[in-house]
């Protein structure tokens, strides 16, 4: 890891290894006091790749390193679904969304709330949170550092405009270290967004004959 430039020193590698100690039976306690802080990372790995064997998981790690420009040799992943999961993990905010699912009810505004996953519908928000008789729309965005900028899709922007204070921009910040949830209601009122038009080329293939 040090020779690849992933970690600065062997001590950093050891510290990362110690993070696994609370989850497996051994004689070391490791960083037991931080077990819950970092649990979301283990949960995400379990959800995405928990059924993979050692060989497949090693290839997943190689894919991750290759995506960051590290040379690790030829990567061969036999299962297409593994490549698909890895691609989705890279392209979307799954890490932040998973953290939000696990910790949303620790936020005062959402305490005692019922979470409904709306991501599959693609309607401008990720989750609906029902607190007693009130419904909030939560759109989760990840920021890997303590602060940073985010983008809203046209659909998300329109939902924020429509629901105003009931639209909660849910930032999961500092994902590279110890994450923190920051809730911003009515984000269009508090922050300025600049419209950016992106033209996408849509390619499709149509059959030249009828199917049975």
N, C-alpha and C positions, 0 to 999 in steps of 0.2 A: 504494500500500500504506500509506503514511503517512497520507494523507487519510482512508482507510477505518478507521484505527486498528488495522490488523493489525501494523504495525511502528512503533516509537517514533520512529526517525530514518531518514534515507536511508542512513546508515552501516550500520545493521542490515541493510537490504535488500542493500547491496553485499556485506556479509559472507556472506549467504546465497547470493548469486549466485556468490561465489568458491568455494563448496563444490562447484559443478558442474565446476570447471576440471580436476580430475584425471581426469574421465571422458570428456572431449572434447578433440580435438586443437586446441590454440591456443598462443599464445606466452606464456600466463600459467600459472604453476604453482599459483596459488591456495593454498588451505590443504592442500597435498599431504600434509602430515604427519598430517592428520586424515581422509584418504581412507577408510581402513578403519573408523574409528570411526563414520562416518556412512553407510557403504556399505549398511547394512540398510535405510535409508530408500529409497535408489535401487532396491534389489532388490524391495522391496514395491511400489513404483510400477510397476516393470517387470512384475511378476507380475500385478498387477491391471489395469493400463491400458496396458501396453507396446505393444499393437497399435492404439491409438487415434491418429487424426491430430491435427493442431494444433487444429482447430476443436473436436473432441470433448473434447480435453484442457482447452481453455480453459473449456468448459462445466462440466467436472468441478471445476475450480478455483472457478468461480462458485458451484457447489453447496456446496462446502466453506465459502466465505465466507458464503453465505446461512444455512448451518446455525449459524453463529456470530453471526448477527444483523447482518451487514454488507450494505448495499444495493448491488447491482451491476447492477441491471437485470433483465430477464426472462431466465430460464434455460431454454433449450430443448435437450433431449437427445433425439436421434432414436432411439437404440438403447435399448430397454428393459433390456438386459443391463448397460449402463453404470450406469443408475439402481440396478439390483439390486446390483451390485458395490459401489457407493458406499454404499448402505444397509447392506450387510453389514460394510463397513469401519468404519462409524460404530457399529454395534451390538455388534460382537464385538471380542475382543482380538487381531485378526489381526496388528497391528503387533508386539505382544509375542511372539506365537507364531512369527512369521517370524524375529524376532531369536533366539529360543530355538533354532530349527532350525539357524540358521547358526553358533551359538556354544556349543551345549550341551556339545560334546566338549572345550571348553577348561576346563570345570569338572573338578576332580580326581576327583570321584565318578563322572563319566560318561566319563572318558577311555577311548578305545578302544571305546566303546559303539556298538551298532547301534540306530538310531532307527526305530521303527515308528509311523506316524501312525494314531491311533485316534479322531480327532475325528469322523469320519463316523458312528461307531457310537453316540455320545452315551451312553457307559456310565460317566461319572463321572471320566474322566481324558482328557488330550489325547494323550499319547504313552507308548509303552512303550520303555524303554531297557534293552537287554540288554548287560550287562557280563560277559563270560565266561559263566558258567553262572547268573548272577543277573539277575533281572528287576525293574526299578523302574517304578512308574507315576508319570508326571510330569504334574501339573496346572498349567498356566501361567496366571498372573494378572498383569495389567499395573497398574503404579502410575506415573503420569506424573511425579510429584514424587519427591524422594529417599526419602520415606516416606509411608505412607497405609494405609487400611484396605481389606480385600477381603471378598467374599461367596462363600460356597460354596453350591452347589445341594444339595438333599437327596441326590441321587445321588452328588455329589462327597463330601459328608460321610460317607455310608455306606461309600464306597470307602476313605476315610481311616481310618475306624474298623476296617474289615476288614483292610487291609494294613499299617497302623501304620507301622513304620520303612521299609517298602518303598514307601510313598506319599510322594512328594516334591513338596511345594508349591514350585513354581518361580516365584519372583517376578522379573519384569523391571521394575526400578525406574528412576526418573529418565529416563523415555522422552522427555520434552520437551527433554533436553539430551544427556548422554552416558550411555546405558543401562548397567545393571549387573544381572547375574543373582545372585539370592540363593536358595540352596536350603535348604529346611526339611523335614527328615524328621519323620514323625509329628506333624504340626502340631496335632492335637487334644490332644496331651500338653503342648505348649509354649504354646498360646494358647487363650483362652476365646472361644467362639462363642455368640451368643444366637440362639435359634430365632425366626424371624419367619415367620408364616403369611400367605401372599398368595393370595387367592382370584381365580382367573382365570375369566372367562366365555368359554366355547368356543362359537363360532358355526360352524355348517356348513349346507350346502345340499344337500338330497337330491332326486334326480330323481323326478318323478311318473309316469314311464313307463319301460318296459324299453328298454335299449339293445341294438342288434344286435351 
